[in-house]
Amino acid sequence: MWMKIKKEEEQEEREEENKRKMGRQTLIKVVDEQVEKMRMLMITTTTTTTTTTTTTTRQ
């Protein structure tokens, strides 16, 4: 009887850990997407700045 209760507790702990892992993975995915957006924005901004500077220098 005691072993059955212990197994059920371990099962619950594993389920909780899996939920935490899923939550972490979702959070990491969201952060990765935000970082990618920022990177694209930085690339766009840098390209625009470089182009503007080059154009100004030619004049």
C-alpha positions in Angstrom: 0.0 0.0 0.0 2.7 2.4 1.0 4.7 1.6 -2.2 1.6 2.4 -4.3 1.2 5.8 -2.7 4.9 6.5 -3.2 4.6 5.6 -6.9 1.6 7.9 -7.3 3.5 10.7 -5.7 6.5 10.1 -8.0 4.2 10.1 -11.0 2.7 13.4 -9.9 6.2 14.9 -9.4 7.1 13.8 -12.9 4.0 15.3 -14.3 4.7 18.6 -12.5 8.3 18.6 -13.8 7.1 18.0 -17.3 4.7 20.9 -17.0 7.5 23.1 -15.8 9.7 22.0 -18.7 7.0 22.7 -21.2 6.5 26.2 -19.7 10.2 26.8 -19.9 10.4 25.7 -23.5 7.5 27.9 -24.4 9.2 30.9 -22.6 12.5 30.1 -24.4 10.7 30.0 -27.7 9.0 33.3 -27.1 12.3 34.9 -26.1 14.0 33.5 -29.1 11.3 34.9 -31.4 11.7 38.3 -29.7 15.5 38.2 -30.1 15.1 37.3 -33.7 12.8 40.3 -34.3 15.3 42.6 -32.5 18.1 41.2 -34.6 16.2 41.8 -37.8 15.3 45.3 -36.7 19.0 46.0 -35.8 20.1 44.6 -39.3 17.5 46.9 -41.0 18.5 49.9 -38.9 22.2 49.3 -39.5 21.7 48.8 -43.3 19.7 52.0 -43.5 22.2 54.0 -41.5 25.1 52.7 -43.6 23.2 53.5 -46.9 22.4 57.0 -45.7 26.0 57.6 -44.6 27.4 56.3 -47.9 24.9 58.5 -49.9 25.8 61.6 -47.8 29.5 61.0 -48.3 29.2 60.8 -52.1 27.4 64.1 -52.3 
